[in-house]
Amino acid sequence: MATLVQKLTLTSSNSSSDSLNLVSSDILTTTIPHQGLTREAITTADDQEIVSTASGIYYVYVKNLDSTNFVILQTVASVQWGRISAGEFAFFAVNDAAGLELRADTATCNVEYAYWKKG
């Protein structure tokens, strides 16, 4: 099995009354299948399936490369649960058999994504 190192760092001196300095990391075990870094045009007309409903949990990275449009995150049953604004990215786990679809909000935009099946 392969490993994937994740590290999250959040810092701020003015987002609240206290300074923020949060660092968290983990080593994730992964297995086949996986999808290397890929770019795709996401449209408003169709929900583009990125992760199928195959069994297993998947770690997913998605970055919205558009400068104005946001991307809707939803299950393959079209249940919306998040969005990524212009220039933003996310790293998250997709629940077993939920799958992941992406849809652009107002105009076609490009995204970058990759996924790994949890080992």
Protein Blocks (a to p, Z undefined) as FASTA:
>chain_A
ZZdddddddddfklbmbdcdddddddddddddddddddddddfkbccdfbdcbecddddd
dddfbfkbccddddfkopafbdcdehiacdddddehkapadddfkbccdddddddddZZ
